[in-house]
């Protein structure tokens, strides 16, 4: 039995809480929308050929931002932000830093965190994963809920504990371990009135990991950023590590958009003073020509990790726009080697573009995962198990189950409409991981009332989404496309459709989408070349990516 086989059983728990164990949790059998199979086929917009001994960026395609990485023995573990999606905080493992397999979601039980009333880009930001004395730790911030917390697990696949809340201000905590002591480093307000918007600071405080509480005084390590006179903004995502008698503090600076960067400081003492590297930033793309072909932009929020052989690598987030600063698939996880020069780490020299292909780490290569995370790939989910795969996510914490699997069908029950923050929509989706992608499902649904709908939703936020499916308008059953930008929903197109199964297909190509439907073997296009930029982060705001999957709402 392999390590991944052992994890499989535990990982299936990740979406079990959403399951409706009985038909009572959904609408009556005659009315409930039924979905059979979901297919995905994705292709990168850039052309990148990977040769022997090479790897491809990004290592996690699509909405997988704010990576935190740690090594335990020969195994690497990665945890990502998930905001108000549930289950949340996906955890991956790898032996070669290139091929990653998801093994669980750290937030997979409603009692852990309550996202009721949360917008899509609120809740859990920027987790940090570490390991000490046989236990894994994730320290994290729940924005607009209770603040900072820590959860623990003996097995990184779970189960993870309920949160222990930590009473300190700010976001983006990480744990630095030194011997048997632990310290939390995070972004807080500076120890003076803020001089400008985005003026923040990095602080440190001891964490009593046995008692689960903060102890002692807090010390400000960094005020503002590398050079306070230049008004640096949003110093965040800090991590501390020690090498050759120096304490190194790395952090993101500039905000998680086109001015994003990674900077580094060092000190002989844990509580400073920390001196910035004269060659900062150690990673950015903000100085490159934005009109260059196939740009990678907004790079930062890095964490460094050392292999057992002594090599250093960095995981970080960046994006791949399809036009200007438009991207629909969210912030992604990339990998680059770290070089050391005169006692300072450098992820990428200034002026260099992040490569799509690089030399792979000097680690034993592992087989590609069953569910790929990088490059061109596709998959089919037949809905033929007892639980949905852990890659399926919904919006906000469900108080009661709203779906079930029934002999190869996904059956959706009652939920709130998309955009209604008071509850949970009957929606489960997968990340759109490529700008060029085809997503399809077959729905069987007979709407009883005008406005009842079931089909595919593509959701970037609670106010920017689309619904393509079967509904009833003026007493007639139709297939229809609705789009919503900034909360204003409109009907784009509709066509009469006969009773019975309808296969729905969305074809995405950068900033446009096409919508096909098939009934009784006859395939037609309902709408073509629809401007889909309303599903971009630039238009919708926030920090997530487009999630696509079955959705239903009935009176």
Protein Blocks (a to p, Z undefined) as FASTA:
>chain_A
ZZklmmmmmmmmmmmmmpcfbfklpccfklmccdehjadddddfbdcdddehiacddfbg
cjdehiacddehjbccddddekjaccehiadddfkomaccdfbdfblcfklpccehiafk
gcjehiadddeehiacdddddehilopaddddfblnbpcddddddddedehiacddehjb
ccdddddddfbdcfbghiacdddddddfknopaedjdddfbghiablmlopahiehiacd
deehiacddddehijafkbccdddddfbfnbpadddfkbcfbdcklpcfkbghiaehiah
iaddddfkopacddddddddfbhjacfkbpaddddddddeehiacfbdghiacdfbdcdd
ddddddddfbdcedjdddddehlafbdcfkbccehjafbdcbdceehiacddddddehia
kbccdddddddfbfbdcdddddddddfbghiacdddddfbfkbccddddddeehiacddd
dddeehiacdfbdcdddedddddddddehjaccddddeehiacdfbghiafklmpmklng
pjbdcddddddddZZ
